[in-house]
């Protein structure tokens, strides 16, 4: 896990542009740094060692957060055996061991547990002179979360995983294109900042800049209509995904974003059953439902739980940092980020580099309450279509925010429910097995069935869904902070860009005028 950045330019431009990007996003990878510039590669523990007055047409930058891989000297960018290709990767390829076993014998692999190095060798083995076509072939083999850039010296190809778990942004400026894992690395470059969409590939060479299709999320037929079969198949897929994501990690250095709801508890139970000494993190007011539920289920399952209590003062102090981290000031996005920000901070302070999350289960199994209305008004086939729409938009609704809010503390986030094989299995299941009808207050029946099968207590397995910001008490705290700020003052309605599935299903603005105006005020104060 790390940060990547770089550029392709028609004319040579200063490589300091890339080292400046690395400085701005060093929180994503504080352990080691590397630079590729027109064929030359150098690495260091300090970004300042990479700064120079040199210029280049192609430059790639990388900062490392050491999570998996045994060679402490393996600093990216990596160079292929024949010297023709160089690569930087942000993310994890979970099936790298299986793919490594398919490589020919003539690859000089320095670290067999470094998935970035394995990815480069895969590209090298298939490369036939057409770098774009090669990358298009390779991404279809990968199961993981990633954004990566590879160059042959004449062009740069940048790819993103099909779900969009790992963000990557770019700016076009004349005959140049610049890219970076976070927007803040591109703020000083003229031009509109755009996102490389999930499953897409950006290509830049002397002929111009173009976007191409990489790998899509496979949309299978609905062919699982028996409840017991659905539970069995989904259990196997999820168990395999969690086991694959634990590969190479220290048994004492894994965390869990833990609300006490079925989604997070199910993943925590699986990790614990695999023998990992998991540390769970719950954030909320002392009297919040999340804290009460988390404490009860953690005690019953003998999970190691850390509770981070929050109040108005703590929330008020942290909001400017969160807005800077997630690069958006919309009320919904900020509120949802608060619990994860505190949890990731606590995990980082405990020396944990990897945390798991329960994100994605609601989109797969119709967990949000508004899905009842879809069934009532339009039926089950429309619900299935809407679930796919929400999965496709999860990168924008949720994933980019959660990546940034955890990486602000140098912590990697893993998302088992959005594993490629888990998504494929879940979306084969009939929507009638996920939600019974338009009056169903529980929903997610297959998902809950797996939780019950794995001995998650019934009071958790069948606990009704609550939003993170309300279950933790964050929404109420932000409301109080905003009301106190504007007490006795006139509040003008402000328009602030926000996003989330709420806005596709519910009428009206989220929150109160005071809350939205407060987001605007603290953003101005910290510019």
N, C-alpha and C positions, 0 to 999 in steps of 0.2 A: 504494500500500500504506500502511496507516495503522491507526488505531484509531477506532472509533465508540462512542458511548454516548449515553444520553439517558433521558427518561422521558415518560410521559403520566400526568396526575393529574386526579381529579375536582375537586380544589381546588388553588389555587396553592401551590407549595412552592418552597423556595430553589433558585435556579439553581446555587448553590455546590455542590450535590450533584454536578452534572455536572462542574464544574471540578475537584472533588476526584477524580472518576473519571479525568479526563484526567491529573492529576498522577500517579496510581498506575500508569498504563500509558503514560507519556510515552515510554518506550523504543521503543514501536511507531511513533511518529511525532514525531521531535524537530525537524522543520523549520518547521512552522507550525501554528497552532491556530485553531479557529473555534467559534462558539457561536450557536445559534438559540434565541431565547426569545420565544414568543408573537408571532412575526412579525418581530422585530428580529434582525438578523444583524450580528455583529462578528467581526473576525479580528485576530490578532497573532502575532508571533514568540515571545511569552512567554505562558504560561498565566495567570500572575499578573495580566496586563492584563485578563483576562476575568472575574476574580473581582469579585463585587459582592454587595450585600444584596438584590438584586432577587428577585422570585418570579414563577413562571410555571406555567401548566398543561401546556404542551408545551415541552420543551427538548431540543435535539440538540447533541451535542458531537463534535468531530472533531480529530484530530491527524494531520499529513501527513508521510509519508516520501516524498520526491520521487524518483520512478523514471521515469515516463513523463508527458509533457506539457510544453509549451514555455513556459507562462506562469507565471513565478515568483510573480505576484501573485494567482493563482487559488486562493484559500483557501476551503475548504468550511466550512460548508454553502453549497451553490449554490441560487439562487432561479430559478424558471422565468421565461420572458419576461413572462407576464401577472401574475407576482407571487403566484400562488395556491399554488404548491408549493415545498417546500424539501427538499433531499436531502443525506445523508451516505453515502459509500460506502467500504468497506474491501475492497480486492481489485483485480482487473483483468478487464476485459471484452475478450477477445482479438479478437472480431469487431466491434469498435466502428466501424472504418472502413467496413465493409460496411453496417452499420446506419445510420451517418451519411448515407450516400448515398441512403437511402430517406426521409429527413426532407423535409418540405415546405420551401419557400423562405422562409417567414416566421419562421424561427428565427434569433435573433441569437446566434450561437455565438462566444464570445470566444476559445476555444482549441480548434481542430479536432482536436488530438491529446490532449485530456483526456477519457478514457473516462468519467469521472464526470459531466462536463458533458453528454456525449452521452447517457448513460443518462437523465438528468433530462429532456432534450428528447424522448426517446422516450416517456417516461411522460406528459409534457405533451401530446404530439400525440394520444395515444390516450385520454387522460383524458376521461371523459364524466360526471364527477360521482361515480362509484363508484370510490374509490381502490383498494379491495381487488381488484375485478374488473380494474382497469387493470393493477395489478402482476402479477396472475395471467397476464394476456395477455403482458406484456412479458418476464417471466422465461423464457417458452418460446422466445424469440428469442435468448437470450444464450448464448454459449459463453465460459465463464470461471470464475473462482473469486471468490466475493464474499459479503459480507453488507452489506446496505444498509437504511437507514431513510428513509422519505419521509413528509411530513406536509402536510396542507392547512390546518392550524391547528385543525381539529376532531378529528382522529384521527391516529394514527401507525400505519404499516404497516412491518413489518420482515421482510425476506426473506433466505434463505440458499441458497447454490448447491446443486444436487442431489447432488453427491458429498460435500459437507461439508468442503471444503478450508479454508474460512475459518470460524473459530468465532464464535459469538455466544451469549451467556447472558442470562438474565433472572430477575427476582425480582418476585413479586406481593406487594404490601403494601397491604391494604385496597382502596381504589379506585384505586390507583396501580400502574404497572408500570415497572420500571427495567431497562435493558439495557446490555450492555457487551461488548467484544471479549474480555475476560478476566475470570475469576471474581474476581480480586483487586480489581477495581473495584467489586464488589458486596458485599464482606465486611462493610461497616459498615451494610448495609441488612437489616432484619429480614425473615426469610422464607427459604424453600428456593431455592437456586440451581438453575435448570434450564437445559438446553441447547435452543435452537431446533433441531430436527432437520433434517438435510439435506433440501432441497426444500420445506420448510415455510414458512409465512408467519404471523407474529404480528400480530394487529390489536387495537388498543386505542382505545376511544372511550368516550363517556358511557354507552353501553349495556353496557360490560364489556370483558373481555379474552377473546379467542378465537384458536384456531389453525386454519389452513386449509391445504389442499394448494396448493403452488405448481407446480413442475415436477419430474417424476420422471425418473430415469435410464431412458432407453428400453431395453427388453429385447427385442432383435430375435430373429427366428427363427434357428436354426442352419442356414445355407445355404451355407457354404463348406466343402467337403469335399475339395478338391484342394490338395495341399501347395504347389505352385508358385503357384497363384492366391492362396492365403492369404498367402504371403510377399510377393507383389507388392502386394496391397491393404493389408496392414499396414504395409509400408515407406512407401507413399504417405501413409497416414493419420498415421503418426508423424512423418514429415518435414514435413508441413504443420503439424502441431501445434507442433513445435519452431520452425519459421520464424515462425509467428504469435506465439509467446511472445517472440521476439527483437525484434519490432517496437518501434521507438522507443528501444531500449537502446543505450548507448555500446558500441562494439566492444571497448573496453579495460576495461569495467567489468562483466564477467559471470563468475560463478564456478560451480564444480561440486563437489558433495559426491561424493568419488571414492574408492571402496573397491577399485578394480581388478577388480571383478566385471563381468559382461556388461551388467548394467542401467545402471550409471553410465558405463561406457566407451562404450556405444552412443550415449547422449545426448551425451557429450563429443565423440565422433567427428562426429556430425551438426553440432553447433555449430561445431566447428573447420572442417568442410567448407564451412560458410556464410561463413567468413572472419573469424569473431570471434576475438580474441586471448584465449582462455579461460584462466582460472587454476583449476587443479584442487587440491582440498584433501583429503588423506588423513590419517587419525588412527589411531594404533596404537602398540603396543610396537615396539621396534626389531627384534625377531625375529618379529613377527606376520606371518601370511599376507597380510593386507590390504596391509601396507606393501611386502612383497616383490613381490607381484603388481602393485601400483599403480606402483611404480618401474620395473618391467620394461616394462609396456605403455605407460606414459607416454613412456619413452625411445623405444620402437619407433614410436609414433605421433607423436612430436615434440610432445607436449603439455607445457605449463608446469605443473609439479607442485610444490606445497608440502607437505611432510610435517611433521605436528605429532606429535612423539614424546611418549608419556605413560608415566608410571610410577605407583607406589603413592602417592607424595607428591602428585602433581598431581591424581590422581583423588580422593584423600581431601579435598583442599582445595576441589575444585569441586562435590562432591556436594550440599552445602547450597544453593548457588546454583541448581543444576539443579532440585532439588525445589521451590524457591520459584518458578522460572520455569514449570515444567510443571504446577504445582498438583496434584500427586499424588506419593505417596511409595512406590508399589508398586515392588518390586525390578526387575521386567522393564521397566517403563516408564522407570525411572531409568537402568538400564544402557544401553538402546538410545539414550537421549538423549545419552549422554556423547560419542560421536564427533562427532555433529552439533553439539553445543554448542561444542566446541573448534574445529571447522571454521568455523562461523559467526563465532566470535570472531576467528579469523585473517582471514577474508574482510573483516570490518568494519574491522579494523586496516589492511587494504590498500586501503580506500576503496571496496570493492565493496558495492553495495546489492542486487544480485539474484544468487541462486544457484539452480542447478537440482539436482534429485534424481532418482534412479532408482526412487523409491518407486512401487509399484503394479503392476509387471510380474509379480511372483510371484502376485498374486491374479488377474491376467488370464490367465496362461499356466501355472498349476499348478506354480509353482517350489518351494514348500516340500515337504520330503520326506514329510510326512504325507499329502499328496495321493495318494501311492502306495497307502496303506492304504485310502483311500476307493475307489479303483478296484478293488483286490483284494476288498474286502468288499461293495461295493454297486454297482460298475459305473460307466460313463462318464456316464450321465445324472445320476446322483447327484453325480458330481464337478462337472458343469456347474452344478447347483443350489447346491452348496457354494461354488463360485467366486463366484456372484452374492451369496450370503450374506456372504462375506468382503468383497466390494466394498462392499456396503451398510453394513458395520460398520467400514470402514476409517477413517471419521471418528473413531470412538471408540478403535479399536485404535492408530492411528498419526497421523492428520492433525492433530488438535488439538494433540498433543504437539509435532509437528515445526514447526507454525506458531509456537508459543510459544517454542520453544528457539532458533529463528532470529531471531524478532522481538525477543528479549531483547537482541540485538546490533544492532537496527535493520537487519536484512537480510530481504529478501523471498524466499520460497521458491516456486519454480515446479515443477509436477509434470506433465510431458508425458504420462506413461503414463495419467494419469487425465483427460486431455482428453476432452471429451464425444464427439468423433468417433472417437478412438482406442478408447475403451471400446466404443462401438457396433461398430466393425470387429472388435475382438478377440473379442467375445462372439458374433459370427456364425460364428466358426471352430469346427469340430467339435473337441470335447475329445480325440478320438483323434489329432488332429494336434499336440496339446500334450504329451501324455504317452502313451507306447506301451503300457504295461501296469503291473501292480503291482510289477514288478521294475526299472522304469526309474530309473536313478540320475542321469540328466542332466536330463530334462524340459525344458519350455519350447522345444520344437523349432522352432516357427515363429519365435519371438522370436530364437532363436540363429541361425536361417537368415538373418534380416534382418541381424544383426550380421556374419555371415560375408560376406554379399553386399556390405556396405559396408566390407569390408577390415579389420574388427576381427580381430586375430590369433586363430588357432584355439585357442591355449592359453587365451585369455580367452573367446572365443565359446562354448566348450564346457567351461569350468571349472565344476565342481560347486558347487552353492549352499552358502554358509556364512552363518550369522547374523552380523549386524553386531557384536554384543557379543562373540562368540567369535572371529571373524576378526580383529578389532582387538586382542584380548587383554583387553578391558575386564572380561569376566566373571571371568577369573582374577585380575585386579588387585583388583576389589571383594571377591572371596573372601579374598584375603590380608589386605586392610585390615580386614575384619570379624573374621577369625580372630585377628589381632594385638590388636584392641580387646578381645575377650572372652577372651584367653588367661588361664587360671587362674580365670575367673569362670563362674558358672552362667548358662546361657542359657535364658531362658524363651521358649516358643513364643508368637509374637505373630501376630495376624491383621491384615493390612494390605490395604486395597483395592488391587487391581491389575487389569490388563486386557491383552488381547492375544489373538491367534488361538491361541497355545499352549494357552490354557486351554480352548478348545473342542475341541481334538483330542488333548491329552495328559492322562494321569492324573497326579495328584500335584501338589505345590507346585513352584514354580520356585525354584531355588537351595537354599541350606542354611538351617537355623534361625538360624545366626549372621548370615548376610547379611540375612535379613528383619528380624531383631532390630536390626541396625545401622541400617537405614533408619529404624526407629522411634526409635532413640536420637538420631540426628543431627537428626531432625525436632523432637523435644522440646527439644533444646539450642538450637535456633534460632527457637523460637516467641517 
